[in-house]
Amino acid sequence: MSREKLSKIVDEAINKAAQEGKLPPFKPPRISLERPKRKEHGDWATNIAIKLASQLKMNPHAVAEIIASFVDAPEDVLSSVEVAGQGFINFHLAPEFLREILFEIDERKEKFGSSGLGKGERVQIEFVSANPVGPLHIGHGRWAAFGDSLARVMEHAGYNVEREFYINDYGTQMRNFGESISARYLQLLKQKVEWPEGGYRGNYITEIAKRIISEHGESFKSLSDQERTNHFIEMEYPLMLESIKKTLDRVGVHFNAWTSERELYRSGEVNETLSFLEEKEDAYRNEGALWLRTSRYGDEKDRVLIRSNGEPTYFASDIAYHRNKMNRGFDRIIDIWGADHHGYVARMKAAMKAMGYDPEKLEVILGQLVKLYRGGEPVTMSKRTGDLITLDELLDEVGTDAARYFFLQRSNDSPLDFDIEFAKKESPENPVYYVQYAHARISSILRHAEEKGTDTERPSRREVELLNSEPEMDLMRKLAELEELVEFCAEKRAPHRLTTYAEELASSFHVFYRDCRVVTEDAPLTRARLFLVECTREVLRIVLRLLGVSAPERM
């Protein structure tokens, strides 16, 4: 039973108790339901009676007893409702309800756990959006895994999601990229060149320059610095972008759209947006610069759009980009940014309001950095690039499954410590190995049953009633949590909770497998247990798919 359905039952019980005069008139607070930490306290618990007690000036235990007496739910859904402690109300799901979950899993297959929560709302999630001036690093990897898994979870919860990569291919970063290649190119041709301010020093710049010399020799040496820089930008930027796409493909992330910043300028959308803001008198000119009145809409001060030298700021194109998004008809846009963009949120919300959009339709998720370790020792520099560790290097060492799983183990607002050696371990200590091994073991059990000629027909409901031991009930209880979990992860933008669930489900299965022999001489019991095992495999597959991790048949 979901939190929402049980909340409704409790709410109805409270209203009925008030109508019959068992509770005095009051304004009921929001009903909060939690999963108890101890199994004996039931499947759900609420402290609503404790909250009401002070308002009603009654004993909380007495209030809880009254509410519990009015709870009306079928016996095949709730087996018991108990009052405990100072006034907690504990709810125990009926075995019949838990067993029925198996038939629902069997019927819905890969759609189990999905819901209509999102009501088809069109959501755009923009993430990674790295400058195409170098290889993706491990920080990009974390946001690739997070953004893609969030999209998968929201789709499973009934949202219509589009993934987008915003290509920052205009302005200072691109010039620095071209100037860096140009400087290294000339240096390799034995010319003395001063390194450009803000230039990129990674070894990949040297590799690019060497390739240019190998393919074109000294043909660009005689060009002016500006011509050479522009030529190298146009020549190498598409290759770098293609390299980024290949890395993202390795990590299993694919975008519905790639929007170019330079195209926003070329199409005139940036100028059109700035003119629109000037006409509304939300943008104004002062000392040769164009400013946006963000302070009018909640920002601490006004922000520059066009500098006095005529150069646009990143803010100018970002505003045009968000206008472009809203004009495409999205109901909600979610931006995933690094923690260093914290101060940028208020001005972007202000810009949305200035353009006439509801700022609440823009949601910004900020994320913390990744610290890389090897056997507990910090890893700070890449041997290959002489710079930050690249995502490709990490994937080469630990593989896609471990990388995605470990990137998703912590909440996005918490720093992440990633130990390469631990991620490579093939033992139960490694959580991704532990979860995948559970799936592989189930596949092995089902293969064994088939090879032995065991009857694997779907059991009857009467046969499923044979599943009544504690390990069997605990496993079914865990399977029943999926829909509620998916909705929670979608609403709270918290796909990391899936990793905890996956490990708990794997643990419940391993206990069941240890204590309950699956293939026995008892044909009805064997059919029932094989059914439970197959349903567990289906749910593990769903969870791993939402995480973007494979579900191996053998290990």
Phi, psi and omega in degrees: 000135182283161177301319182297315182294319180291324176301320179295319179297317179294319179299318178295323179296317180296315181297319180294320178298321179291319180297326181270007175080009179283336175233142179291164179300142182195167173259109186292137175284172179295135181278125180249127178239137181227158173277118179298147179286330181254131186301324182293346178272009174097186180269332177221155176213148177226147177254023184302325181294322179294321178296319182287330188304313182293324180293322183268354183056048179232166176289128183300324179295321178294318178298317179298319179298320180295311180299315182300324182291341181259000178292123183241102178218145180303147181296336179274007175247307177244124180277329179199154175233122186236150173256132184223155174058222184286347182151023175284145175249120182253137182243131179249123178288144181285145176305323179300320180295316181294320180293326182295335178302324181299319180291327176293318178298315182297325181283319187270341179053235185293349179269356179300139181089349178280161182207176178260021182309314185284346178052032177073011180303132181280117183238133173251128176248118178255123183210167187070285173040048181284149172298131182279055183237011180180169181292155177293139176256181187293333175298317176299324180298320180297317182285334174294312180295316182296309183297318181291318180292322176300317179298317180297317181294316181293325175297319180293335180266010172097012175269152174262102192251138172237135179262136182222142175247121178266116184273110179279077188247035182217142171098206190304315183298321179292320177297316178300322179297309180296319180293326179293316178296317181299315180296316180292324178301312181293321179298320179292339176266020173069024175263143178276118185226135176282133183291133183296144177296129182080010181289159180267129186253005181299153181299337180296332177294319177297318180297321178296313181298320178297320179294320178299317179296319180298322184270329188234356179062224184262018187297339180261359185294324185278351179290157174294160181303318181294316180297315181297316180300310181299320181295317181291325177299308184292331182280321188261336182300314179298324179292320179293321178295320178295323177295320178298318180297320179294321178295317179296324177296322178298325182268005174078027181247124181229134185259146174284331184214146174236112182254128184265131177297318182296329178290331175296325176285314184296325181282349181087004183294326180294309180298321180296319180294317180295321177296320178299317180291326176292319179297326178280355183063026172266347172241142183215160181256138179208125180053041175082357180250157176257129184241153172252135182282062180293334179296338178290339186239030171104351178281159184288336178201167177288156185236146181282136175257313177235124180291166181296339177273005178090355181280129177285151174273166176299330182299324181299310181287330177297322178295314179299322180295317180290329173294319177301317179298311183295326179291344177275000171088020177287141176281332180209139174240132181244121176254131177252112185240161173287160183299336180289354178264012185306317182288352184273343187295311184299320181290327179288322176296319179297320179296320177301317181293321179297328180277358177093012180259154175290116182298340179288347177283347174260123178240127180247124176253122180259143182230153181270171186279170176250132173253127185261137180229157172228107183061035179089351180261133181299139174247117187247333185233144177275131176292330185281318186254347184068019184220212179297150176297130180276156178295323178300319179299318179295317180296324178300324184275313189252344182086165183294315185300309181295319181299310182296315183299312182291325176298332185262004184286337183241154175301147183300335182269011176246138174301149183242125173263120184243113180260115184300314183295321179294319181294336181271350184295133174258074181206163180300343178294331180276115187300321181291322176296318182300315181290314180295325179296324177299317179295316180296321179295319177299315179300322179294318178300315182292323176295316180300316180297318180293316180296330181278351181079023180291144176291113182249022178297152177300130182286161174281166177297327178295320179292324180294337177295345177289344177279093184221004178283163182299315179298324179293315179297318180297321179293316178295323178300320180290321178299324183291346183278349192299311184300315178299319181295315180301316179296319178299312181298323180289313182292318184269000182054051188229064180297343180298336180294340178295327181293319177298315180297317181301318180291321178293320179294316178299319179296316179298321179294315182299323177294316177302313183295325179292320189262343186233111177291130187278303182267111183232181176283346179274100186300313179299317179294321178299315179300318181295316182288324175297324177297315178298318180296316181294321178295323178296318178298320180298317181291320176300318178299317180299311183296316179296323177296319178296330177278347183079027182246143183286158178243090186290144177278331180224149176218000000 
